Amino acid sequence: MERSDDTAFLTSLFDAAVAAADPRRVLAAHLPDRPPGRTVVVGCGKGAAQMAAALEEVWDTPLEGVVVTRYGYAAPTRRIAVLEAAHPVPDAAGLEAARRLMRTVEGLGPDDLVLALICGGGSSLLPCPPSGLTLDDEAALNRALLSSGAPISAMNAIRKQVSGIKGGRLAAAAHPARVVSLVVSDVPGDDPAQVASGPTVPDAGRRAQAMAAAAAWGIDLPDAVRRHLETAPDNTPHPDDPAFARDTVHVVASARLSLEAAAEAAEARGVPAAILSDAVEGEAADVGRVHAAIAREVRLRNRPLAAPVVLLSGGETTVTLSGAGGRGGRNTEFLLALALGIEGLNGITALAADTDGIDGSEDNAGAFCDGATAAGLRAAGHDPAALLAGHDAWGAFDAAGRLFVPGPTGTNVNDFRAILIR
């Protein structure tokens, strides 16, 4: 493979990973039998509109409902209403969307079916503060969580205790209708109760776990939220509640399946692929340094794998902000640390991107780098180490001309990382 082809090759692997999570390909195999009563659709997440459009193509009896997605992520639908709201910090549009979803499932009977289309991003898109809290309180909580560096499981343990819709509460409101949840997983381990904080999938987490998570990760909870956690009754739905006895959950797409599709695409092009893990967590820069060390070992010593090879990994890293952060996201932060770790080595090219098409605050999904990226930044008057310390990885790759901007993909199975070693 020629060097000029490396970026195109990595892009083709990203495309294969996204295609494996395309709702039009994966939904039909998981649909239930048509009910004797109504079919009502609810949903949330960055790919919820595309899931709704795909469902309309294959559902041959009447249906109705509403889903909410991020601003700019809507898709044309005929029977299912698509609302848009803010991500990652919730806004008033999200509050109204949450209320509308709850109204949509009210008054249903045992012959009715609720199809819940759930994917990543739904936690922010469905603010529903319980009694005593406000939208501003929930927005302040999200900002505290996002800057904490805590893993998604810890964040969601807290979110579920500060919500009137998450943690299975939407499904509880639909009882006695049957709820079938179709989940595109963006969480390490693919626990459907963690995706979008599980509005239709209860788990056994309780208030004590939420407080313990906040303490363990040093999360600076807003005062009103802390008081709520300390004093409000713990009424979290439990999985054993008879209200959920007829409900079913299907993970229809995940990082694991997408990485396997990318590996198959690489091997079809004659490049062996190694999936390191589909559930990588931790600080993005630290994960980048570890990946760089592995890539260096392969490039210099042909161990633990022999080149040529492409290293694949997924999961969800985090970025702990210290003071004011620059523009960027976890994938570009990972990649800038990787670029510094492989500096000076020929034959290594990498792509890191979010499979929903947006990484952080700008319009890029991620970026590319190679062994010359860090030196190139210095030659252009930029200090890559300082940009990394200031969490301005977007600025680094914008200056280098290596941003990856595919646009919204219509799905979300979280981080995608591919390192080609020639």
ZIURRA-V788408 format. One record per helix or strand. SS is the DSSP state (H for helix, E for strand). FROM is the first residue (numbers start at 1). TO is the last residue. If there is no record, write none. Layout:
ss from to
SS FROM TO
SS FROM TO
//
This chain:
ss from to
H 3 20
H 23 26
H 28 30
E 39 44
H 48 58
E 64 70
E 80 85
H 92 104
E 113 119
H 122 125
H 135 146
H 152 162
H 169 174
E 178 184
H 195 197
H 207 216
H 223 231
H 242 244
E 248 253
H 255 268
E 273 280
E 283 283
H 284 301
E 309 315
E 318 318
H 330 341
E 348 354
E 366 370
H 373 379
H 384 389
H 393 400
E 403 404
E 415 421
//
